[in-house]
Amino acid sequence: MATMTHRATFALDSCAISRLKKLSTIWQTSQAEVIRRSLEIAEQSNSVSNEIENRLKAFDQLRTRLKKRKINVETWIQTARESRR
């Protein structure tokens, strides 16, 4: 476990405090560990969202380029399938 060298003070509403304490009990860990785990989960979730967004953008760019080239995608797919046989 890493050595904790930074301390922070947070102002949370009563609902957030209740949720923090509840997770601390469920996970059987300190409230600080709940915050650390929550940060990790949020960061991973954001990374996945960004990756999905990047893939969708790449797909849109590819589709736009194909339209500019006036390539019939269905014909291209059919040709690719036939070449595999």
C-alpha positions in Angstrom: 0.0 0.0 0.0 1.2 3.5 -0.9 2.3 5.8 1.9 -0.3 8.5 2.3 1.4 11.9 2.4 -1.4 14.3 1.6 -4.4 15.3 3.7 -7.5 16.9 2.4 -10.6 18.4 3.9 -14.0 18.0 2.1 -17.3 19.7 2.6 -20.0 17.1 1.9 -23.7 17.2 2.4 -25.4 14.8 4.7 -26.5 12.5 1.9 -23.0 12.2 0.6 -21.7 11.5 4.1 -24.3 8.8 4.5 -23.3 7.2 1.2 -19.6 7.4 2.1 -20.2 5.7 5.5 -22.5 3.1 3.9 -19.9 2.1 1.3 -17.2 2.1 4.0 -19.2 -0.4 5.9 -20.1 -2.5 2.9 -16.5 -2.6 1.6 -15.2 -3.0 5.2 -12.6 -0.3 4.7 -11.9 3.3 5.7 -13.7 6.3 4.3 -10.5 7.4 2.7 -10.2 4.1 0.8 -13.8 4.5 -0.4 -12.8 7.8 -1.9 -9.6 6.4 -3.5 -11.6 3.5 -5.0 -14.3 5.8 -6.2 -11.7 8.0 -7.9 -10.2 4.9 -9.6 -13.6 3.7 -10.8 -14.5 7.2 -12.1 -11.2 7.5 -13.9 -11.6 4.1 -15.6 -15.2 4.9 -16.5 -14.1 8.1 -18.1 -11.3 6.3 -20.0 -13.8 3.8 -21.4 -16.2 6.6 -22.4 -13.4 8.5 -24.2 -12.3 5.3 -26.0 -15.8 4.7 -27.2 -16.2 8.3 -28.3 -12.8 8.1 -30.2 -13.9 5.0 -32.0 -17.2 6.5 -33.0 -15.4 9.6 -34.3 -13.0 7.4 -36.3 -15.9 5.5 -37.8 -17.6 8.8 -38.8 -14.4 10.0 -40.4 -14.1 6.7 -42.3 -17.7 6.9 -43.5 -17.2 10.5 -44.6 -14.0 9.6 -46.5 -15.8 6.7 -48.2 -18.6 8.9 -49.3 -16.2 11.4 -50.8 -14.5 8.6 -52.8 -18.0 7.5 -53.9 -17.2 3.9 -52.9 -20.2 1.7 -52.6 -19.6 0.0 -49.2 -22.1 -2.8 -49.9 -20.2 -3.7 -53.1 -16.9 -3.5 -51.3 -18.1 -5.8 -48.5 -19.4 -8.3 -51.1 -16.1 -8.2 -53.0 -14.1 -8.7 -49.7 -16.3 -11.7 -48.8 -15.9 -13.3 -52.2 -12.2 -12.9 -52.1 -12.0 -14.9 -48.9 -13.7 -18.0 -50.4 
